[in-house]
């Protein structure tokens, strides 16, 4: 049986509980600065907000679980 990928995607997008505004507030508590981008994506089967924040030290990407609001990862871009 071939999986219905559209149904899988639909299930992901309907499952998140944290709004993008809440994700931004969570990210800014971790890394104060100016938000330059917010994306909702699937990583390792988990719906994740990716919030990019510009600071004086560079740009940071904060990944937040869209179901729990828990911070998954904080990365700094050294470019």
Backbone bond lengths (Angstrom), bond angles and torsions (degrees), N, CA, C in turn:
res aa  C-N    CA-C-N  psi(-1)  N-CA   C-N-CA  omega(-1)  CA-C   N-CA-C  phi
1 X - - - 1.440 - - 1.530 109.79 -
2 X 1.306 116.81 133.72 1.459 122.51 -179.37 1.531 108.86 -87.02
3 X 1.350 117.34 128.76 1.466 118.71 -179.55 1.525 111.27 -68.56
4 X 1.296 115.88 147.73 1.457 121.92 177.62 1.530 107.93 -90.27
5 X 1.341 116.02 96.67 1.458 120.61 -175.60 1.528 112.56 -66.16
6 X 1.327 116.97 -30.92 1.466 119.23 177.02 1.528 110.64 -63.94
7 X 1.309 116.97 -39.72 1.468 120.61 178.14 1.528 110.39 -66.80
8 X 1.344 116.97 -38.18 1.461 120.19 177.65 1.526 110.92 -62.81
9 X 1.335 117.35 -46.56 1.463 121.42 178.35 1.518 110.25 -60.94
10 X 1.329 116.37 -44.39 1.457 120.29 -179.49 1.528 110.21 -59.57
11 X 1.321 116.59 -39.57 1.461 120.83 177.78 1.518 112.07 -63.29
12 X 1.344 117.26 -41.24 1.462 120.70 176.91 1.523 111.14 -60.49
13 X 1.334 115.96 -50.27 1.467 120.08 -173.86 1.523 111.99 -67.66
14 X 1.301 117.85 -25.74 1.466 119.59 178.99 1.527 112.51 -86.00
15 X 1.331 117.60 -9.13 1.456 120.06 -170.70 1.528 114.79 -90.85
16 X 1.328 119.09 -14.07 1.464 117.68 -174.35 1.529 111.95 -76.22
17 X 1.339 115.02 147.73 1.450 121.41 -176.14 1.531 112.45 -116.62
18 X 1.311 117.46 -16.56 1.457 122.51 -178.14 1.529 108.50 -97.58
19 X 1.324 117.38 128.91 1.466 120.64 178.40 1.530 109.74 -75.17
20 X 1.322 116.14 162.91 1.464 119.75 177.88 1.530 110.21 -63.77
21 X 1.327 117.18 -34.78 1.463 120.70 177.91 1.531 111.00 -63.69
22 X 1.324 116.69 -41.80 1.467 120.63 177.79 1.526 110.33 -65.98
23 X 1.331 117.13 -40.04 1.466 121.06 178.48 1.525 110.52 -61.81
24 X 1.327 117.06 -41.01 1.463 121.12 178.16 1.527 110.22 -62.04
25 X 1.317 118.13 -44.16 1.467 121.28 179.57 1.529 111.22 -63.11
26 X 1.319 116.74 -40.66 1.471 121.08 178.09 1.524 109.84 -62.99
27 X 1.335 116.55 -45.14 1.465 121.37 -179.36 1.526 111.24 -63.73
28 X 1.338 117.18 -42.68 1.463 120.88 -178.78 1.525 112.25 -67.93
29 X 1.324 117.99 -26.75 1.467 120.24 174.43 1.524 110.22 -67.61
30 X 1.324 116.40 -32.73 1.462 121.39 179.90 1.529 111.50 -81.96
31 X 1.350 116.34 -42.59 1.463 122.15 -176.89 1.531 108.30 -134.04
32 X 1.331 118.29 96.30 1.464 119.79 178.37 1.530 110.68 -66.29
33 X 1.324 116.68 139.04 1.459 121.27 179.35 1.514 110.76 164.86
34 X 1.331 115.42 -157.65 1.465 121.94 -179.03 1.528 109.19 -106.85
35 X 1.322 116.72 122.86 1.467 121.37 178.81 1.524 108.60 -72.35
36 X 1.337 116.05 128.21 1.464 120.49 -179.67 1.524 112.49 -112.39
37 X 1.356 117.34 -16.44 1.467 119.31 -178.90 1.520 109.40 -165.09
38 X 1.336 115.42 143.73 1.466 122.14 173.49 1.519 107.12 -135.02
39 X 1.329 116.82 126.79 1.466 121.82 177.91 1.519 109.56 -130.66
40 X 1.322 115.52 150.50 1.460 122.33 174.26 1.514 106.85 -111.88
41 X 1.337 117.25 123.97 1.457 121.66 -174.06 1.530 109.35 -143.34
42 X 1.324 116.16 168.31 1.463 122.05 175.73 1.526 108.36 -108.88
43 X 1.336 116.06 126.04 1.459 121.73 176.61 1.521 108.90 -130.83
44 X 1.306 116.08 123.69 1.468 121.58 179.50 1.523 111.76 52.85
45 X 1.337 116.29 38.23 1.452 121.45 177.58 1.518 114.87 78.71
46 X 1.334 116.85 8.58 1.463 121.62 -179.16 1.520 108.93 -117.46
47 X 1.324 116.90 134.94 1.456 121.71 176.01 1.528 108.16 -76.77
48 X 1.346 115.96 124.58 1.457 121.97 -170.80 1.531 110.59 -131.40
49 X 1.331 116.02 135.32 1.464 120.87 167.93 1.521 107.44 -87.25
50 X 1.327 116.31 134.49 1.455 121.99 172.92 1.523 106.67 -112.29
51 X 1.327 116.43 111.99 1.460 122.09 -177.67 1.526 108.03 -109.79
52 X 1.333 116.70 118.43 1.463 121.78 177.24 1.517 108.80 -96.11
53 X 1.344 115.09 130.50 1.461 121.51 -175.54 1.527 109.28 -128.28
54 X 1.339 115.92 128.31 1.465 121.31 176.48 1.529 108.66 -90.66
55 X 1.345 115.27 129.22 1.463 121.77 175.85 1.527 108.04 -128.37
56 X 1.318 116.82 176.22 1.462 119.69 176.24 1.523 111.53 -67.98
57 X 1.323 117.75 -20.31 1.466 122.61 179.81 1.526 113.02 -91.68
58 X 1.334 118.11 -2.84 1.465 121.17 -178.78 1.516 111.25 131.61
59 X 1.324 114.99 -168.49 1.463 120.82 179.66 1.523 108.91 -102.33
60 X 1.320 115.13 131.48 1.456 122.17 178.28 1.521 109.14 -111.27
61 X 1.341 115.85 146.82 1.460 121.10 172.00 1.523 107.39 -116.33
62 X 1.327 115.08 121.12 1.460 121.39 179.60 1.521 107.36 -108.15
63 X 1.333 116.66 122.68 1.464 121.69 178.49 1.521 108.58 -101.84
64 X 1.346 114.67 129.52 1.462 121.45 -174.74 1.516 109.70 -128.10
65 X 1.329 116.90 130.64 1.458 122.08 175.62 1.526 108.33 -62.68
66 X 1.339 116.96 122.01 1.469 121.77 -175.25 1.524 112.84 -74.29
67 X 1.318 117.55 -11.38 1.466 120.75 177.62 1.521 112.32 -93.32
68 X 1.337 116.42 -38.59 1.462 120.21 -173.17 1.521 113.93 -107.53
69 X 1.335 117.59 -21.28 1.454 121.21 -174.89 1.515 113.04 81.56
70 X 1.326 117.05 5.32 1.456 121.85 -178.98 1.531 110.31 -77.98
71 X 1.336 116.34 137.29 1.459 120.86 176.39 1.520 108.42 -73.49
72 X 1.328 115.35 126.89 1.460 121.80 -179.16 1.524 110.57 -92.78
73 X 1.343 115.42 -41.02 1.459 119.15 -173.13 1.526 109.37 -161.22
74 X 1.344 115.24 147.54 1.461 121.74 172.09 1.521 106.76 -128.56
75 X 1.337 116.59 121.84 1.464 122.09 179.77 1.515 109.50 -121.95
76 X 1.330 115.79 143.46 1.463 120.84 175.21 1.515 108.66 -107.88
77 X 1.333 116.07 133.00 1.460 122.33 176.96 1.523 107.47 -88.52
78 X 1.324 116.95 119.57 1.461 121.36 -175.99 1.523 113.29 -92.09
79 X 1.328 118.48 5.28 1.478 120.80 -179.51 1.498 111.95 -73.10
